[in-house]
Amino acid sequence: MKKLSNIIFIFIILFAFPLTGKSQCKHFAQQVCKKELSPYIHDGNYNAAILTEGESAEMYKTFYANQNYRIHICGSDALPPIHFQILDVDRNVLYDNKKNKYDSSWDFKAQSSQQLIISLKVKNSEKDTEEPVSGCVAIMIGIKENKKE
C-alpha cells in the first residue's frame, strides 16, 4: 500500500506542477499582456510559455492581406529583455526589435496573405546569479478594425 501511495505522489509531482505553471502563464497573458494590445482587438489565442534566460521559441502564424496587426511580446518583470524578430518563410528578417531598444510591440499592415515566423529569445541576465531566471513569456496578436469609408 505504501508503494502505491508513493507512485501516486510521484505522479502528482510530475504532472500537476507543469499544468499549474502553464495555467498561471495563460492567466498572466490574459490579465497583463492582453491590455497592451489596445486599441487592437485580441485574436483570441493565448500563446504563452515559461522560458528561462537564454531560451528561445518560435511561432508560425498566418497574417491576411490588408489587415493591420500588432504583435506584442510580453514577459514577466523578473526576466531580462526579450529579443524578437519577425521572419518570412524564407527566414528573411522583416522586423528586429533589437534595432528599437528591445521594444515589445510591432505594428504593421500585411501587404499580402502570408505565414510569418515570430522568433524570440530571452536574453541572458547581466546579473551574476547561481540559477537562471525563468518567467512567463506571451506572444499576443491584435487586429485593428478596418474603418469603412
Secondary structure, DSSP 8 states (H G I E B T S, - for coil): -HHHHHHHHHHHHHHHHHHHHHHHHHHHIIIIIGGGGTTSEE-S--EEEEEETT-EEEEEEEE-TT-EEEEEEEE-TTS--EEEEEE-TT--EEEEGGGGTT-SEEEEE-SS-EEEEEEEEE---SS--SS--EEEEEEEEEEE-----
